[in-house]
Amino acid sequence: MATSAPGPEPEPPAAGGLDELRQRIAALEQHEPPPAVRRHRVRAIWSVLLIVLASVLSVPSVVAVWASSIVGDTDRYVATVAPLASDPDIQQAVTRRTTAVVLDRIDVPSVVDRLAKAAQQKGVPPQAADLLTHLSGPIRTGLGDLVGSTVQKVVSSSAFETIWIEANRTVHSSLDKALTGKGGGAVSLQNNQVSIDLGPVIARVKDQLVKAGFGPAARIPALHTQFVVFASQDIGRVKTGFRLLELAGGWLPAVTVLIAAAGVLLAARRRRALVGAALGVAAAMLVLGVVLAAFRAIYLDRLPPGVSTAAAASVFDALSHFLRSAVRAVFALAAVTALGAFLIGPSRPAVTVRTACRNGIGAVRGTADSAGLHLGAVGRFVHRRKRPLGVLILAVGAVVLFTWNYPTTGVVLWCAFAVLMAFAVREFLDTGP
């Protein structure tokens, strides 16, 4: 059998060809990226910057909403300070302050002289009457016990709660002036202190003393003493910051949300950008919570002399209660958003969770179908409109949440649960093509 002759061997490339090939490779390696890649990088940089900015602005946004609600919403302010009327530390501080003021207005020597004269008129021996004149100290102690117990009864009664609430509701119109340094009204700002007039409490104590048989209390003049609600050497800076936050409370949160949305929309991978934005806001809320705890410790440590630390702590906790509640609510919303964005992604855990939920709902649908519940046209309609229905569910959940008056963590979690159940119903009604 004849064999074909082997063909000519290929010639090795010339040295010049190799040099040209090397030059082309070097040129490709040094070539600038195409315009599309450059635009992608610019968008990514802007996306990251906007998301970081939104995360940072979320802190003053939450504080601004709280500051605006404290000054602009009378019912909110009253709901904030009303529980203080039954706080034991507040009652004890008010009792001490009122007792000291009332005792200072009682002329103990005059009371002793009247007792001595009354004793002489009743036929008490002169030696005994003279002895009464040397009992100013014990008599003052007894009066202190009498006044203190009377004040304590007034402060622990429902009447004090009414006085406290009505006084705070009345003076709320002056709170803005006090916190912005303008002064005036029943709420004053003097000596770096925000104070409330306890005159009505003292007047009621006088009436109670007279009813208890202590006639000299009727001659006590009308008194207006101040109960310190907030005191700090840094009150000037607090006033300025509070005023700025009050002014920003109406627009700063909306601007923050728009910045975060712009950062997500600019990103090429929007789902990941949404997860990053949500985690950034959650981290900001954690930082704000730590700052609040540290500020509380610093504030209590730097109280002026004579101010009750326990009462100041109760006031601080009451005034910051809704702020801390807002921090927890925003953190919960950010965490839920990050979790939801993660679960719709292509990662293996997300796919596993979605598959398990879909199979479970499918099994329930199959059982219902076997029992005679045929979805028919409804199932086909839901299948065709599945994506718009999902957008509608999310939109309704967002509207309910953002129109809620001061949502709490519980409200956020219940809204998330309702949205999850709505998606489960959508999946149940989807019978396929």
C-alpha positions, 0 to 999 in steps of 0.5 A: 500500500502506497503511503503519501509523502509528508508535506513540507514542515511549516516555517518558523515565524520570522523574528520580525513577526515575533517582535510585532506580536510582542508589540501588539500584546504590550499595546493591548496591555497598556490600552485604556479601558473602554468608555463603558468600563470607565463610566461603570467605575465612575457610577460605582464610586458615586454610588458608594459615596452616596450610600455612605453619605446617606448612612451618616445623615441617618443619625442626624435625621433620626435626632431631628425628627425627635427634636421636632416632635418634642417642640412641635407636637404638644401631645407628644411632649405631654406623653413624654413627660407625663410618666414622670409625675409618678416616678419615685425619684421625681416625687422625692426631688419635688418633695425635698425642694417644696419642703425646704421652700415652705419651711424657709417661709415659716417664722419658727420663733413667732410660732414658738412665741405664740405657743408660749403665750397660749400656754400662759393663757391656759394656766401653764406655770411660767417655768413651763411656758419659758421652757417652750421658748427654748424648743425652737430646734425640736419644734422646727424638726417637728414642723419639718416632719409635718410639712414633709409628710404633707408635701409627700401626700400631695406629690403622691396623689392624683392631684399632682399628676393633674398639676404636672400634666396641665402645667407641662401642657400649658408651658409647652408653647414656651418650650421652644423659647426655653430650648432656643435661649429666648426665655420667657413663659413658665419654662425658664432658662437661667443659670444653664437650667431648664426649670418648671414653676412649682407654685401650684404644688406649693399652693396646694401644700399650704391648703393641706397644712391649714386643713391639718390644723397648722394655721400659720401656713395661711400666712405663707405668701404665694411662692414660685420656686423652680424645679430643674428639668435639665441642667448642663454647663454646655446648655449653650451648645445644646440650645444651638444644636437643638434649634438646628435639629428642630429646623431640619426635622421636616426635610432632612429625613426625606433628603437622606432617603433620596440620597440613599435611593440615588446611590442604589439606582446608580449602582450596577448591582442594585441589590447588593447596593441596597444591602450595603445601604441598609447595613450602613444605616443599621451600623449608624443606628448602633453607633447612635445608641452607643453615643446616647448611652455615653452622653447620658453618663457624661451628662449625669456626671457633670450635673451642677451641685444640688441637682438630684442625680436620680431625678435627672436620670429619670428626666433624661430617660423620659425625654430620650425614650422616643429617641431610643425607640426611633433608633431601634425602629430604624435599625429594625427596618434597616435589618429587615431590608438587608435581609429581604434584599439578600434573600432575593439574591442568587446565593446558595442560602437565599436560593435554598430558603426560597425553594423551601418556601415555594415547595411548602406553599406548593404542597399546601396549594396541592392539598387545597386543590385536592380538596376541591379548591380550584383557583382557575382564572385567579391563579392564571391572573396572578401568574401573569401579574406576579411581578406587579403584584409584588411591587404593589405589596412592597409599595403598600407596606412602605406607605403604611410604615412611613405614614404611621405616626412615630412607628416603633420596632413592633410596628416595623416587625408587624409590617414586615410580617404582613408583607411576608404573608402577602407574598406567601398568599401571592405564591399560593395563588400562582398556579403557573401558566 
